[in-house]
Amino acid sequence: MGIIYADLRVSNFSHPELEEISVNALVDTGALDLVIPEHLAIQLRLTDLKQREVHLADGSRKLVRYVGPIKVEMMGRDCVTAAVVMGDQVLLGAIPMQAMDVIVHPRTEQVVPNPESPNVPSFLAMGARRQ
């Protein structure tokens, strides 16, 4: 599979009066969180939540800012999440992808709405029971 990018709109969920920003994100299903560069966190005036430790590919660890709440929108779907601040590119990880119920289509190598729920995002609640 090749390198996949997706167009997103991000905004500060706590400050809807601030303008949303369009970004082109690297899609990484092996990563968990949303990752944003410092300049984007500043532009969106996101709140520092706490520091997080990130394990890097070279085996090292680094403390980074964890900010939010950030609203992520794509293809008529959205979620509210937090983001790790590091690097110089937006990276879309598995947690916000699952929250928006989007998948990477293996043949077209594009991010698309889940074909099992094309109109309304859905999620699994396997351990929940009806009362």
Buried (B, 14 or more C-beta within 10 A) or exposed (E): EEEBBBEBEBBBBBEEEEEBBEBEBBBBBEBEBBBBBBEBBEBBEBBEEEEBEBEEEEEEEEEBBBBBBBBBBBBEBBBBBBBBBBBEBBBBBBBBBBBBBBBBEEEEEBBEBBEEEEEEBEEEEEEEEEE
